[in-house]
Amino acid sequence: MSGNDRGKRRDYQRSYYRENREQYLEYRRRDFLRRHGPGIIAAIGTMWTEQDGRCYLCGEPLRPGRDLHIDHDHSCCPRNKSCSYCRRGLACARCNTLIGLAEDDPDLLRKIADSLAPVLKLTRDRIMARPEQMELGR
């Protein structure tokens, strides 16, 4: 698909969404309830209050919408579904993706953090010591 075709498609999707916003939002609401159960709205409200509107992993403020993820144990429910037994909390997109890629393994996440910390310092020291480049042609 060429860049021009992608642009036309994006423009069409945006105009379609604007014209059918209410139907789209109702579809998303029904789909969300189907995937997480009828009590999910109350559950999110409870988790939001308990977490003070912050990601339960990093503590950063959550933004409702795209940045709000229901973190759950995948050994219980598959991706994009959850039940009251496997929900762990509300997470931001970054943390939810991070723990998903690490397959919920805290030992792996600790190992990565421990390996990254000294390398970051060495790299930053090397960057600070680099010679300043001169601009040519001015």
C-alpha positions in Angstrom: 0.0 0.0 0.0 1.5 3.3 -1.0 1.8 6.3 1.3 -1.0 8.1 -0.6 -3.3 5.1 -0.3 -2.6 4.9 3.5 -3.4 8.7 3.8 -6.7 8.2 1.9 -7.6 5.3 4.1 -6.8 7.2 7.3 -8.8 10.2 6.1 -11.8 7.9 5.3 -11.5 6.2 8.8 -11.5 9.6 10.5 -14.5 10.9 8.6 -16.3 7.6 9.2 -15.6 7.8 12.9 -16.8 11.4 13.1 -20.0 10.6 11.3 -20.7 7.4 13.3 -19.1 8.3 16.6 -22.1 7.3 18.8 -22.5 3.9 17.1 -18.8 3.3 17.3 -18.6 4.1 21.0 -21.6 1.9 21.7 -19.9 -1.0 19.9 -16.7 -0.5 21.8 -18.6 -0.4 25.1 -20.5 -3.6 24.3 -17.4 -5.3 23.2 -15.5 -4.3 26.4 -18.4 -5.6 28.5 -18.4 -8.9 26.6 -14.7 -9.4 27.1 -14.5 -8.4 30.7 -17.9 -9.1 32.1 -20.8 -6.9 33.2 -19.2 -5.8 36.5 -16.0 -4.4 34.8 -17.1 -0.8 35.0 -17.5 -0.9 38.7 -14.3 -2.9 39.0 -12.4 -0.3 37.1 -13.9 2.4 39.3 -12.8 0.5 42.4 -9.2 -0.1 41.1 -9.0 3.6 40.0 -9.9 4.8 43.5 -7.6 2.3 45.2 -4.7 3.2 42.9 -5.4 6.9 43.1 -5.7 7.1 39.3 -2.1 5.8 38.9 -0.5 2.8 37.2 -0.1 0.1 39.9 3.4 -0.7 38.6 5.2 2.6 38.0 2.9 4.9 39.9 2.6 7.4 37.0 -0.9 9.0 36.5 -3.1 7.1 34.1 -4.9 8.7 31.2 -8.3 7.1 30.6 -8.7 5.7 27.1 -5.8 4.3 25.2 -3.4 4.4 28.1 -5.6 2.5 30.5 -5.0 -1.3 30.6 -6.5 -4.0 32.8 -3.6 -6.1 33.8 -4.4 -9.7 34.4 -2.8 -13.1 34.7 -2.8 -14.8 31.3 -2.8 -18.2 32.8 -6.4 -17.6 33.7 -7.9 -15.6 30.9 -6.5 -15.0 27.3 -5.4 -11.7 25.9 -8.0 -8.9 25.9 -10.2 -10.8 28.4 -10.2 -10.9 32.2 -12.3 -12.0 35.2 -12.5 -10.9 38.8 -10.0 -13.6 39.8 -7.1 -12.8 37.5 -7.2 -8.9 37.5 -4.1 -7.4 39.1 -4.8 -3.7 38.6 -4.9 -0.9 36.1 -1.6 -0.3 34.3 -0.3 2.2 31.8 0.4 1.0 28.2 4.2 1.0 28.8 4.1 -1.1 31.9 1.5 -3.5 30.6 3.6 -4.1 27.4 6.8 -4.4 29.4 5.5 -7.1 31.8 3.8 -8.9 28.9 7.0 -9.1 26.9 8.8 -10.3 30.1 6.0 -12.9 30.4 5.2 -11.7 34.0 8.6 -12.8 35.2 9.9 -10.5 38.0 13.3 -12.2 38.1 13.8 -11.5 34.4 12.8 -7.9 34.9 15.3 -7.5 37.8 18.0 -9.2 35.8 17.4 -6.8 32.9 17.4 -3.7 35.3 20.6 -4.9 37.0 22.3 -5.4 33.7 21.1 -2.1 32.2 22.1 0.2 35.1 26.0 -0.1 34.8 25.9 0.0 31.0 23.8 3.2 31.0 26.4 4.9 33.2 29.3 3.8 31.0 27.4 4.8 27.8 26.5 8.2 29.2 30.0 8.9 30.4 31.3 8.0 26.9 28.7 10.3 25.3 29.7 13.2 27.6 33.4 12.7 26.7 32.9 12.7 22.9 34.6 15.5 21.0 32.3 18.3 19.9 31.7 18.2 16.2 32.2 21.3 14.2 29.6 22.4 11.7 30.9 22.6 8.1 29.9 25.2 5.6 28.8 28.0 7.8 
